């Protein structure tokens, strides 16, 4: 059941009331008896934090990519501190034993 905030328009009395959604709103102020008790617009009682649930979440194996170690300040040039070059794309040479088994 939600908690609704009410405030009296004549005396300023404020009260939080636990009510069903289907219950009629309160109109009579419990402090002064005037029919000026009305619901107040309040912020949500929870916050959604974090990156959220997107299609791209959990696409990897579950671990974050490894970050390269930073070089100490003042050593090396800008080219040396950049990420290392990728390995050549050539395929390794097949060994004679694996070639004979395939034939």
Gaussian input, Z-matrix of N, CA and C with variables (Angstrom, degrees):
# hf/3-21g

backbone

0 1
 N
 C     1     B1
 C     2     B2     1     A1
 N     3     B3     2     A2     1     D1
 C     4     B4     3     A3     2     D2
 C     5     B5     4     A4     3     D3
 N     6     B6     5     A5     4     D4
 C     7     B7     6     A6     5     D5
 C     8     B8     7     A7     6     D6
 N     9     B9     8     A8     7     D7
 C    10    B10     9     A9     8     D8
 C    11    B11    10    A10     9     D9
 N    12    B12    11    A11    10    D10
 C    13    B13    12    A12    11    D11
 C    14    B14    13    A13    12    D12
 N    15    B15    14    A14    13    D13
 C    16    B16    15    A15    14    D14
 C    17    B17    16    A16    15    D15
 N    18    B18    17    A17    16    D16
 C    19    B19    18    A18    17    D17
 C    20    B20    19    A19    18    D18
 N    21    B21    20    A20    19    D19
 C    22    B22    21    A21    20    D20
 C    23    B23    22    A22    21    D21
 N    24    B24    23    A23    22    D22
 C    25    B25    24    A24    23    D23
 C    26    B26    25    A25    24    D24
 N    27    B27    26    A26    25    D25
 C    28    B28    27    A27    26    D26
 C    29    B29    28    A28    27    D27
 N    30    B30    29    A29    28    D28
 C    31    B31    30    A30    29    D29
 C    32    B32    31    A31    30    D30
 N    33    B33    32    A32    31    D31
 C    34    B34    33    A33    32    D32
 C    35    B35    34    A34    33    D33
 N    36    B36    35    A35    34    D34
 C    37    B37    36    A36    35    D35
 C    38    B38    37    A37    36    D36
 N    39    B39    38    A38    37    D37
 C    40    B40    39    A39    38    D38
 C    41    B41    40    A40    39    D39
 N    42    B42    41    A41    40    D40
 C    43    B43    42    A42    41    D41
 C    44    B44    43    A43    42    D42
 N    45    B45    44    A44    43    D43
 C    46    B46    45    A45    44    D44
 C    47    B47    46    A46    45    D45
 N    48    B48    47    A47    46    D46
 C    49    B49    48    A48    47    D47
 C    50    B50    49    A49    48    D48
 N    51    B51    50    A50    49    D49
 C    52    B52    51    A51    50    D50
 C    53    B53    52    A52    51    D51
 N    54    B54    53    A53    52    D52
 C    55    B55    54    A54    53    D53
 C    56    B56    55    A55    54    D54
 N    57    B57    56    A56    55    D55
 C    58    B58    57    A57    56    D56
 C    59    B59    58    A58    57    D57
 N    60    B60    59    A59    58    D58
 C    61    B61    60    A60    59    D59
 C    62    B62    61    A61    60    D60
 N    63    B63    62    A62    61    D61
 C    64    B64    63    A63    62    D62
 C    65    B65    64    A64    63    D63
 N    66    B66    65    A65    64    D64
 C    67    B67    66    A66    65    D65
 C    68    B68    67    A67    66    D66
 N    69    B69    68    A68    67    D67
 C    70    B70    69    A69    68    D68
 C    71    B71    70    A70    69    D69
 N    72    B72    71    A71    70    D70
 C    73    B73    72    A72    71    D71
 C    74    B74    73    A73    72    D72
 N    75    B75    74    A74    73    D73
 C    76    B76    75    A75    74    D74
 C    77    B77    76    A76    75    D75
 N    78    B78    77    A77    76    D76
 C    79    B79    78    A78    77    D77
 C    80    B80    79    A79    78    D78
 N    81    B81    80    A80    79    D79
 C    82    B82    81    A81    80    D80
 C    83    B83    82    A82    81    D81
 N    84    B84    83    A83    82    D82
 C    85    B85    84    A84    83    D83
 C    86    B86    85    A85    84    D84
 N    87    B87    86    A86    85    D85
 C    88    B88    87    A87    86    D86
 C    89    B89    88    A88    87    D87
 N    90    B90    89    A89    88    D88
 C    91    B91    90    A90    89    D89
 C    92    B92    91    A91    90    D90
 N    93    B93    92    A92    91    D91
 C    94    B94    93    A93    92    D92
 C    95    B95    94    A94    93    D93
 N    96    B96    95    A95    94    D94
 C    97    B97    96    A96    95    D95
 C    98    B98    97    A97    96    D96
 N    99    B99    98    A98    97    D97
 C   100   B100    99    A99    98    D98
 C   101   B101   100   A100    99    D99
 N   102   B102   101   A101   100   D100
 C   103   B103   102   A102   101   D101
 C   104   B104   103   A103   102   D102
 N   105   B105   104   A104   103   D103
 C   106   B106   105   A105   104   D104
 C   107   B107   106   A106   105   D105
 N   108   B108   107   A107   106   D106
 C   109   B109   108   A108   107   D107
 C   110   B110   109   A109   108   D108
 N   111   B111   110   A110   109   D109
 C   112   B112   111   A111   110   D110
 C   113   B113   112   A112   111   D111
 N   114   B114   113   A113   112   D112
 C   115   B115   114   A114   113   D113
 C   116   B116   115   A115   114   D114
 N   117   B117   116   A116   115   D115
 C   118   B118   117   A117   116   D116
 C   119   B119   118   A118   117   D117
 N   120   B120   119   A119   118   D118
 C   121   B121   120   A120   119   D119
 C   122   B122   121   A121   120   D120
 N   123   B123   122   A122   121   D121
 C   124   B124   123   A123   122   D122
 C   125   B125   124   A124   123   D123
 N   126   B126   125   A125   124   D124
 C   127   B127   126   A126   125   D125
 C   128   B128   127   A127   126   D126
 N   129   B129   128   A128   127   D127
 C   130   B130   129   A129   128   D128
 C   131   B131   130   A130   129   D129
 N   132   B132   131   A131   130   D130
 C   133   B133   132   A132   131   D131
 C   134   B134   133   A133   132   D132
 N   135   B135   134   A134   133   D133
 C   136   B136   135   A135   134   D134
 C   137   B137   136   A136   135   D135
 N   138   B138   137   A137   136   D136
 C   139   B139   138   A138   137   D137
 C   140   B140   139   A139   138   D138
 N   141   B141   140   A140   139   D139
 C   142   B142   141   A141   140   D140
 C   143   B143   142   A142   141   D141
 N   144   B144   143   A143   142   D142
 C   145   B145   144   A144   143   D143
 C   146   B146   145   A145   144   D144
 N   147   B147   146   A146   145   D145
 C   148   B148   147   A147   146   D146
 C   149   B149   148   A148   147   D147
 N   150   B150   149   A149   148   D148
 C   151   B151   150   A150   149   D149
 C   152   B152   151   A151   150   D150
 N   153   B153   152   A152   151   D151
 C   154   B154   153   A153   152   D152
 C   155   B155   154   A154   153   D153
 N   156   B156   155   A155   154   D154
 C   157   B157   156   A156   155   D155
 C   158   B158   157   A157   156   D156
 N   159   B159   158   A158   157   D157
 C   160   B160   159   A159   158   D158
 C   161   B161   160   A160   159   D159
 N   162   B162   161   A161   160   D160
 C   163   B163   162   A162   161   D161
 C   164   B164   163   A163   162   D162
 N   165   B165   164   A164   163   D163
 C   166   B166   165   A165   164   D164
 C   167   B167   166   A166   165   D165
 N   168   B168   167   A167   166   D166
 C   169   B169   168   A168   167   D167
 C   170   B170   169   A169   168   D168
 N   171   B171   170   A170   169   D169
 C   172   B172   171   A171   170   D170
 C   173   B173   172   A172   171   D171
 N   174   B174   173   A173   172   D172
 C   175   B175   174   A174   173   D173
 C   176   B176   175   A175   174   D174
 N   177   B177   176   A176   175   D175
 C   178   B178   177   A177   176   D176
 C   179   B179   178   A178   177   D177
 N   180   B180   179   A179   178   D178
 C   181   B181   180   A180   179   D179
 C   182   B182   181   A181   180   D180
 N   183   B183   182   A182   181   D181
 C   184   B184   183   A183   182   D182
 C   185   B185   184   A184   183   D183
 N   186   B186   185   A185   184   D184
 C   187   B187   186   A186   185   D185
 C   188   B188   187   A187   186   D186
 N   189   B189   188   A188   187   D187
 C   190   B190   189   A189   188   D188
 C   191   B191   190   A190   189   D189
 N   192   B192   191   A191   190   D190
 C   193   B193   192   A192   191   D191
 C   194   B194   193   A193   192   D192
 N   195   B195   194   A194   193   D193
 C   196   B196   195   A195   194   D194
 C   197   B197   196   A196   195   D195
 N   198   B198   197   A197   196   D196
 C   199   B199   198   A198   197   D197
 C   200   B200   199   A199   198   D198
 N   201   B201   200   A200   199   D199
 C   202   B202   201   A201   200   D200
 C   203   B203   202   A202   201   D201
 N   204   B204   203   A203   202   D202
 C   205   B205   204   A204   203   D203
 C   206   B206   205   A205   204   D204
 N   207   B207   206   A206   205   D205
 C   208   B208   207   A207   206   D206
 C   209   B209   208   A208   207   D207
 N   210   B210   209   A209   208   D208
 C   211   B211   210   A210   209   D209
 C   212   B212   211   A211   210   D210
 N   213   B213   212   A212   211   D211
 C   214   B214   213   A213   212   D212
 C   215   B215   214   A214   213   D213
 N   216   B216   215   A215   214   D214
 C   217   B217   216   A216   215   D215
 C   218   B218   217   A217   216   D216
 N   219   B219   218   A218   217   D217
 C   220   B220   219   A219   218   D218
 C   221   B221   220   A220   219   D219
 N   222   B222   221   A221   220   D220
 C   223   B223   222   A222   221   D221
 C   224   B224   223   A223   222   D222
 N   225   B225   224   A224   223   D223
 C   226   B226   225   A225   224   D224
 C   227   B227   226   A226   225   D225
 N   228   B228   227   A227   226   D226
 C   229   B229   228   A228   227   D227
 C   230   B230   229   A229   228   D228
 N   231   B231   230   A230   229   D229
 C   232   B232   231   A231   230   D230
 C   233   B233   232   A232   231   D231
 N   234   B234   233   A233   232   D232
 C   235   B235   234   A234   233   D233
 C   236   B236   235   A235   234   D234
 N   237   B237   236   A236   235   D235
 C   238   B238   237   A237   236   D236
 C   239   B239   238   A238   237   D237
 N   240   B240   239   A239   238   D238
 C   241   B241   240   A240   239   D239
 C   242   B242   241   A241   240   D240
 N   243   B243   242   A242   241   D241
 C   244   B244   243   A243   242   D242
 C   245   B245   244   A244   243   D243
 N   246   B246   245   A245   244   D244
 C   247   B247   246   A246   245   D245
 C   248   B248   247   A247   246   D246
 N   249   B249   248   A248   247   D247
 C   250   B250   249   A249   248   D248
 C   251   B251   250   A250   249   D249
 N   252   B252   251   A251   250   D250
 C   253   B253   252   A252   251   D251
 C   254   B254   253   A253   252   D252
 N   255   B255   254   A254   253   D253
 C   256   B256   255   A255   254   D254
 C   257   B257   256   A256   255   D255
 N   258   B258   257   A257   256   D256
 C   259   B259   258   A258   257   D257
 C   260   B260   259   A259   258   D258
 N   261   B261   260   A260   259   D259
 C   262   B262   261   A261   260   D260
 C   263   B263   262   A262   261   D261
 N   264   B264   263   A263   262   D262
 C   265   B265   264   A264   263   D263
 C   266   B266   265   A265   264   D264
 N   267   B267   266   A266   265   D265
 C   268   B268   267   A267   266   D266
 C   269   B269   268   A268   267   D267
 N   270   B270   269   A269   268   D268
 C   271   B271   270   A270   269   D269
 C   272   B272   271   A271   270   D270
 N   273   B273   272   A272   271   D271
 C   274   B274   273   A273   272   D272
 C   275   B275   274   A274   273   D273
 N   276   B276   275   A275   274   D274
 C   277   B277   276   A276   275   D275
 C   278   B278   277   A277   276   D276
 N   279   B279   278   A278   277   D277
 C   280   B280   279   A279   278   D278
 C   281   B281   280   A280   279   D279
 N   282   B282   281   A281   280   D280
 C   283   B283   282   A282   281   D281
 C   284   B284   283   A283   282   D282
 N   285   B285   284   A284   283   D283
 C   286   B286   285   A285   284   D284
 C   287   B287   286   A286   285   D285
 N   288   B288   287   A287   286   D286
 C   289   B289   288   A288   287   D287
 C   290   B290   289   A289   288   D288
 N   291   B291   290   A290   289   D289
 C   292   B292   291   A291   290   D290
 C   293   B293   292   A292   291   D291
 N   294   B294   293   A293   292   D292
 C   295   B295   294   A294   293   D293
 C   296   B296   295   A295   294   D294
 N   297   B297   296   A296   295   D295
 C   298   B298   297   A297   296   D296
 C   299   B299   298   A298   297   D297
 N   300   B300   299   A299   298   D298
 C   301   B301   300   A300   299   D299
 C   302   B302   301   A301   300   D300
 N   303   B303   302   A302   301   D301
 C   304   B304   303   A303   302   D302
 C   305   B305   304   A304   303   D303
 N   306   B306   305   A305   304   D304
 C   307   B307   306   A306   305   D305
 C   308   B308   307   A307   306   D306

   B1=1.4424
   B2=1.5306
   B3=1.3184
   B4=1.4673
   B5=1.5220
   B6=1.3224
   B7=1.4579
   B8=1.5267
   B9=1.3327
   B10=1.4586
   B11=1.5204
   B12=1.3227
   B13=1.4646
   B14=1.5317
   B15=1.3289
   B16=1.4613
   B17=1.5191
   B18=1.3406
   B19=1.4699
   B20=1.5234
   B21=1.3091
   B22=1.4598
   B23=1.5258
   B24=1.3215
   B25=1.4510
   B26=1.5190
   B27=1.3386
   B28=1.4603
   B29=1.5278
   B30=1.3201
   B31=1.4702
   B32=1.5314
   B33=1.3417
   B34=1.4626
   B35=1.5197
   B36=1.3299
   B37=1.4674
   B38=1.5283
   B39=1.3379
   B40=1.4691
   B41=1.5243
   B42=1.3420
   B43=1.4570
   B44=1.5273
   B45=1.3353
   B46=1.4610
   B47=1.5216
   B48=1.3392
   B49=1.4604
   B50=1.5227
   B51=1.3351
   B52=1.4568
   B53=1.5269
   B54=1.3423
   B55=1.4652
   B56=1.5173
   B57=1.3215
   B58=1.4652
   B59=1.5269
   B60=1.3249
   B61=1.4622
   B62=1.5228
   B63=1.3285
   B64=1.4698
   B65=1.5268
   B66=1.3521
   B67=1.4709
   B68=1.5267
   B69=1.3266
   B70=1.4696
   B71=1.5282
   B72=1.3423
   B73=1.4686
   B74=1.5287
   B75=1.3254
   B76=1.4650
   B77=1.5263
   B78=1.3302
   B79=1.4668
   B80=1.5197
   B81=1.3422
   B82=1.4651
   B83=1.5302
   B84=1.3293
   B85=1.4697
   B86=1.5259
   B87=1.3463
   B88=1.4649
   B89=1.5340
   B90=1.3275
   B91=1.4666
   B92=1.5294
   B93=1.3524
   B94=1.4690
   B95=1.5241
   B96=1.3210
   B97=1.4555
   B98=1.5151
   B99=1.3375
   B100=1.4664
   B101=1.5174
   B102=1.3410
   B103=1.4645
   B104=1.5244
   B105=1.3138
   B106=1.4622
   B107=1.5351
   B108=1.3451
   B109=1.4668
   B110=1.5167
   B111=1.3261
   B112=1.4744
   B113=1.5217
   B114=1.3421
   B115=1.4645
   B116=1.5145
   B117=1.3185
   B118=1.4536
   B119=1.5247
   B120=1.3077
   B121=1.4551
   B122=1.5254
   B123=1.3320
   B124=1.4634
   B125=1.5200
   B126=1.3262
   B127=1.4625
   B128=1.5297
   B129=1.3078
   B130=1.4565
   B131=1.5232
   B132=1.3173
   B133=1.4521
   B134=1.5061
   B135=1.3245
   B136=1.4611
   B137=1.5141
   B138=1.3199
   B139=1.4585
   B140=1.5156
   B141=1.3012
   B142=1.4518
   B143=1.5215
   B144=1.3127
   B145=1.4544
   B146=1.5239
   B147=1.3094
   B148=1.4639
   B149=1.5094
   B150=1.3069
   B151=1.4565
   B152=1.5194
   B153=1.3143
   B154=1.4568
   B155=1.5137
   B156=1.3073
   B157=1.4570
   B158=1.5183
   B159=1.2949
   B160=1.4474
   B161=1.5169
   B162=1.3215
   B163=1.4575
   B164=1.5177
   B165=1.3315
   B166=1.4612
   B167=1.5217
   B168=1.3287
   B169=1.4635
   B170=1.5215
   B171=1.2882
   B172=1.4569
   B173=1.5348
   B174=1.3291
   B175=1.4618
   B176=1.5295
   B177=1.3327
   B178=1.4576
   B179=1.5234
   B180=1.2900
   B181=1.4588
   B182=1.5187
   B183=1.3055
   B184=1.4496
   B185=1.5110
   B186=1.3220
   B187=1.4547
   B188=1.5169
   B189=1.3021
   B190=1.4636
   B191=1.5225
   B192=1.3295
   B193=1.4609
   B194=1.5211
   B195=1.3247
   B196=1.4615
   B197=1.5125
   B198=1.3359
   B199=1.4572
   B200=1.5270
   B201=1.3464
   B202=1.4662
   B203=1.5250
   B204=1.3291
   B205=1.4549
   B206=1.5185
   B207=1.3147
   B208=1.4619
   B209=1.5234
   B210=1.3290
   B211=1.4633
   B212=1.5206
   B213=1.3327
   B214=1.4672
   B215=1.5169
   B216=1.3131
   B217=1.4614
   B218=1.5230
   B219=1.3092
   B220=1.4545
   B221=1.5204
   B222=1.3059
   B223=1.4654
   B224=1.5169
   B225=1.3218
   B226=1.4525
   B227=1.5139
   B228=1.3030
   B229=1.4557
   B230=1.5153
   B231=1.3211
   B232=1.4629
   B233=1.5265
   B234=1.3111
   B235=1.4624
   B236=1.5202
   B237=1.3217
   B238=1.4526
   B239=1.5221
   B240=1.3370
   B241=1.4539
   B242=1.5225
   B243=1.3373
   B244=1.4613
   B245=1.5282
   B246=1.3128
   B247=1.4581
   B248=1.5217
   B249=1.3374
   B250=1.4592
   B251=1.5304
   B252=1.3149
   B253=1.4642
   B254=1.5215
   B255=1.3363
   B256=1.4625
   B257=1.5321
   B258=1.3150
   B259=1.4633
   B260=1.5230
   B261=1.3489
   B262=1.4617
   B263=1.5278
   B264=1.3128
   B265=1.4557
   B266=1.5273
   B267=1.3112
   B268=1.4760
   B269=1.5109
   B270=1.3115
   B271=1.4615
   B272=1.5150
   B273=1.3288
   B274=1.4595
   B275=1.5375
   B276=1.3115
   B277=1.4723
   B278=1.5218
   B279=1.3270
   B280=1.4478
   B281=1.5267
   B282=1.3300
   B283=1.4569
   B284=1.5241
   B285=1.3133
   B286=1.4613
   B287=1.5310
   B288=1.3291
   B289=1.4631
   B290=1.5202
   B291=1.3422
   B292=1.4518
   B293=1.5125
   B294=1.3482
   B295=1.4639
   B296=1.5090
   B297=1.3345
   B298=1.4715
   B299=1.5196
   B300=1.3332
   B301=1.4570
   B302=1.5042
   B303=1.3343
   B304=1.4600
   B305=1.5171
   B306=1.3196
   B307=1.4615
   B308=1.4884
   A1=109.05
   A2=116.94
   A3=119.92
   A4=112.72
   A5=114.33
   A6=121.60
   A7=107.37
   A8=116.10
   A9=121.16
   A10=109.97
   A11=116.11
   A12=121.74
   A13=108.08
   A14=115.80
   A15=122.24
   A16=108.84
   A17=115.74
   A18=121.06
   A19=108.63
   A20=115.17
   A21=120.83
   A22=109.16
   A23=115.92
   A24=121.04
   A25=113.22
   A26=118.77
   A27=119.90
   A28=112.93
   A29=119.16
   A30=119.88
   A31=113.18
   A32=118.70
   A33=121.73
   A34=114.41
   A35=117.62
   A36=121.26
   A37=109.57
   A38=116.22
   A39=121.40
   A40=109.44
   A41=115.84
   A42=120.54
   A43=109.24
   A44=116.15
   A45=121.91
   A46=107.83
   A47=116.56
   A48=121.17
   A49=109.37
   A50=116.55
   A51=122.91
   A52=107.70
   A53=116.31
   A54=121.20
   A55=110.46
   A56=114.90
   A57=120.19
   A58=108.25
   A59=115.70
   A60=119.56
   A61=110.39
   A62=116.39
   A63=120.31
   A64=113.40
   A65=119.28
   A66=121.39
   A67=110.71
   A68=115.27
   A69=120.93
   A70=108.99
   A71=117.78
   A72=119.71
   A73=111.32
   A74=115.88
   A75=120.73
   A76=109.25
   A77=116.97
   A78=120.97
   A79=112.30
   A80=118.32
   A81=122.01
   A82=109.05
   A83=115.97
   A84=121.90
   A85=109.49
   A86=119.08
   A87=120.34
   A88=112.88
   A89=117.98
   A90=120.83
   A91=112.31
   A92=117.40
   A93=119.49
   A94=113.56
   A95=119.12
   A96=122.26
   A97=114.97
   A98=118.12
   A99=121.18
   A100=109.95
   A101=115.00
   A102=119.28
   A103=109.77
   A104=115.41
   A105=121.71
   A106=111.05
   A107=117.07
   A108=122.67
   A109=108.03
   A110=117.63
   A111=120.03
   A112=111.02
   A113=114.79
   A114=121.07
   A115=110.03
   A116=115.21
   A117=121.42
   A118=109.01
   A119=116.45
   A120=121.84
   A121=107.49
   A122=117.41
   A123=121.28
   A124=110.33
   A125=115.77
   A126=121.87
   A127=109.61
   A128=115.38
   A129=120.59
   A130=109.86
   A131=116.84
   A132=121.93
   A133=114.79
   A134=118.56
   A135=120.85
   A136=109.27
   A137=115.79
   A138=121.40
   A139=108.89
   A140=116.11
   A141=121.23
   A142=107.45
   A143=116.49
   A144=120.92
   A145=109.26
   A146=115.83
   A147=120.51
   A148=110.92
   A149=115.61
   A150=120.75
   A151=112.42
   A152=118.13
   A153=120.35
   A154=112.30
   A155=116.22
   A156=122.53
   A157=107.96
   A158=116.20
   A159=121.58
   A160=109.43
   A161=116.80
   A162=121.48
   A163=111.35
   A164=117.49
   A165=120.34
   A166=112.63
   A167=118.44
   A168=120.38
   A169=109.26
   A170=116.84
   A171=124.89
   A172=113.29
   A173=118.08
   A174=120.03
   A175=110.29
   A176=117.42
   A177=121.03
   A178=109.52
   A179=116.15
   A180=121.04
   A181=113.05
   A182=117.48
   A183=120.47
   A184=113.74
   A185=118.42
   A186=119.70
   A187=109.54
   A188=114.98
   A189=120.17
   A190=109.18
   A191=118.15
   A192=119.74
   A193=110.12
   A194=115.32
   A195=120.71
   A196=109.62
   A197=115.85
   A198=120.65
   A199=108.11
   A200=118.09
   A201=119.52
   A202=110.02
   A203=115.88
   A204=120.83
   A205=109.51
   A206=116.99
   A207=121.41
   A208=109.56
   A209=116.46
   A210=121.60
   A211=108.76
   A212=118.08
   A213=120.17
   A214=110.56
   A215=117.12
   A216=122.26
   A217=110.44
   A218=116.38
   A219=121.83
   A220=114.31
   A221=119.71
   A222=120.56
   A223=110.19
   A224=116.64
   A225=122.00
   A226=111.98
   A227=115.43
   A228=121.29
   A229=109.72
   A230=115.99
   A231=120.34
   A232=110.31
   A233=118.14
   A234=121.29
   A235=110.34
   A236=117.90
   A237=121.04
   A238=111.26
   A239=117.63
   A240=119.45
   A241=112.39
   A242=118.02
   A243=121.05
   A244=109.23
   A245=117.10
   A246=122.12
   A247=109.81
   A248=117.88
   A249=120.07
   A250=111.58
   A251=115.73
   A252=121.13
   A253=109.27
   A254=118.47
   A255=120.70
   A256=110.97
   A257=115.32
   A258=121.19
   A259=109.38
   A260=117.92
   A261=120.26
   A262=110.77
   A263=116.42
   A264=122.00
   A265=113.36
   A266=118.79
   A267=119.89
   A268=110.54
   A269=116.24
   A270=121.94
   A271=109.19
   A272=119.17
   A273=120.23
   A274=110.17
   A275=114.90
   A276=120.02
   A277=109.33
   A278=116.68
   A279=121.93
   A280=109.00
   A281=116.36
   A282=119.56
   A283=109.88
   A284=119.06
   A285=121.30
   A286=112.10
   A287=118.38
   A288=120.38
   A289=110.29
   A290=117.45
   A291=118.51
   A292=111.35
   A293=118.35
   A294=120.71
   A295=111.74
   A296=118.46
   A297=121.89
   A298=110.23
   A299=117.54
   A300=119.61
   A301=111.66
   A302=116.77
   A303=119.55
   A304=110.71
   A305=119.17
   A306=121.48
   A307=114.11
   D1=136.07
   D2=179.99
   D3=-77.70
   D4=157.50
   D5=175.88
   D6=-104.52
   D7=123.78
   D8=-179.50
   D9=-106.57
   D10=142.24
   D11=176.59
   D12=-96.37
   D13=130.22
   D14=178.43
   D15=-119.77
   D16=152.81
   D17=176.30
   D18=-146.53
   D19=138.72
   D20=179.02
   D21=-83.72
   D22=133.79
   D23=179.64
   D24=-78.09
   D25=-20.08
   D26=-178.14
   D27=-96.47
   D28=-44.18
   D29=-177.42
   D30=-105.08
   D31=-14.63
   D32=178.24
   D33=85.87
   D34=4.73
   D35=178.85
   D36=-63.42
   D37=133.02
   D38=179.41
   D39=-119.30
   D40=145.34
   D41=-177.90
   D42=-154.24
   D43=142.24
   D44=173.17
   D45=-98.71
   D46=131.96
   D47=-175.21
   D48=-126.55
   D49=131.50
   D50=175.44
   D51=-86.60
   D52=114.60
   D53=-176.27
   D54=-136.61
   D55=155.07
   D56=170.11
   D57=-72.92
   D58=156.20
   D59=177.66
   D60=-64.28
   D61=-33.63
   D62=-178.02
   D63=-79.51
   D64=-10.25
   D65=179.06
   D66=-68.96
   D67=147.11
   D68=176.56
   D69=-71.07
   D70=143.97
   D71=179.14
   D72=-66.19
   D73=148.17
   D74=178.53
   D75=-74.82
   D76=144.01
   D77=-179.76
   D78=-125.02
   D79=-23.19
   D80=-176.77
   D81=-97.35
   D82=126.60
   D83=179.72
   D84=-70.56
   D85=129.28
   D86=179.28
   D87=-72.51
   D88=-18.29
   D89=-178.34
   D90=-86.48
   D91=-49.04
   D92=-175.16
   D93=-111.30
   D94=-12.82
   D95=178.50
   D96=84.10
   D97=-0.09
   D98=179.86
   D99=-74.84
   D100=152.72
   D101=178.73
   D102=-91.62
   D103=54.69
   D104=-179.08
   D105=-124.20
   D106=21.01
   D107=-179.16
   D108=-84.18
   D109=121.49
   D110=-177.57
   D111=-136.17
   D112=155.56
   D113=178.04
   D114=-70.51
   D115=144.47
   D116=177.27
   D117=-106.16
   D118=149.29
   D119=175.52
   D120=-83.20
   D121=121.00
   D122=-177.61
   D123=-123.16
   D124=163.25
   D125=178.69
   D126=-75.08
   D127=159.34
   D128=178.19
   D129=-64.13
   D130=149.91
   D131=-177.63
   D132=-85.37
   D133=7.25
   D134=178.41
   D135=-143.53
   D136=161.33
   D137=178.75
   D138=-127.79
   D139=140.41
   D140=175.11
   D141=-96.80
   D142=117.98
   D143=-178.30
   D144=-121.68
   D145=158.87
   D146=177.56
   D147=105.48
   D148=-171.65
   D149=-175.83
   D150=-78.53
   D151=-18.40
   D152=179.15
   D153=92.97
   D154=-176.48
   D155=-179.14
   D156=-110.95
   D157=97.30
   D158=-178.36
   D159=-115.41
   D160=165.92
   D161=179.02
   D162=-62.55
   D163=-26.77
   D164=-178.97
   D165=-81.72
   D166=-13.74
   D167=177.41
   D168=-68.23
   D169=143.36
   D170=176.42
   D171=64.76
   D172=19.11
   D173=177.34
   D174=-75.89
   D175=-30.25
   D176=179.68
   D177=-81.94
   D178=-176.34
   D179=-178.79
   D180=-73.25
   D181=2.70
   D182=177.35
   D183=105.46
   D184=-10.20
   D185=178.19
   D186=-112.79
   D187=150.87
   D188=179.27
   D189=-73.27
   D190=150.18
   D191=178.19
   D192=-64.99
   D193=144.54
   D194=-178.78
   D195=-71.45
   D196=137.64
   D197=178.81
   D198=-96.08
   D199=139.68
   D200=178.83
   D201=-67.23
   D202=148.95
   D203=179.14
   D204=-68.65
   D205=138.13
   D206=-178.90
   D207=-80.13
   D208=140.61
   D209=177.38
   D210=-76.66
   D211=148.33
   D212=177.16
   D213=-59.32
   D214=148.62
   D215=-177.30
   D216=-62.09
   D217=137.12
   D218=175.61
   D219=89.41
   D220=-10.12
   D221=-179.54
   D222=-101.84
   D223=137.58
   D224=175.28
   D225=77.69
   D226=170.15
   D227=178.79
   D228=-97.81
   D229=-179.28
   D230=179.30
   D231=-64.87
   D232=-34.52
   D233=179.40
   D234=-67.28
   D235=-34.58
   D236=-179.45
   D237=-71.95
   D238=-29.29
   D239=-178.67
   D240=-85.14
   D241=-7.78
   D242=178.58
   D243=-73.35
   D244=166.40
   D245=179.62
   D246=-63.18
   D247=146.16
   D248=179.78
   D249=-64.22
   D250=152.71
   D251=-179.22
   D252=-69.22
   D253=146.19
   D254=179.23
   D255=-69.32
   D256=157.11
   D257=179.65
   D258=-67.92
   D259=154.60
   D260=178.16
   D261=-61.20
   D262=149.90
   D263=-175.02
   D264=-85.89
   D265=6.63
   D266=-178.76
   D267=-71.34
   D268=147.30
   D269=179.61
   D270=-80.31
   D271=147.52
   D272=177.65
   D273=-67.55
   D274=149.74
   D275=-179.33
   D276=-68.09
   D277=140.42
   D278=179.41
   D279=-76.37
   D280=139.17
   D281=178.81
   D282=-78.32
   D283=153.64
   D284=-179.12
   D285=-59.66
   D286=-31.55
   D287=-177.54
   D288=-68.49
   D289=-38.60
   D290=-179.82
   D291=-74.31
   D292=-28.22
   D293=177.58
   D294=-71.31
   D295=-35.36
   D296=-179.84
   D297=-72.27
   D298=-32.78
   D299=-179.88
   D300=-71.87
   D301=-26.17
   D302=-178.31
   D303=-79.59
   D304=-23.19
   D305=-177.18
   D306=-84.46

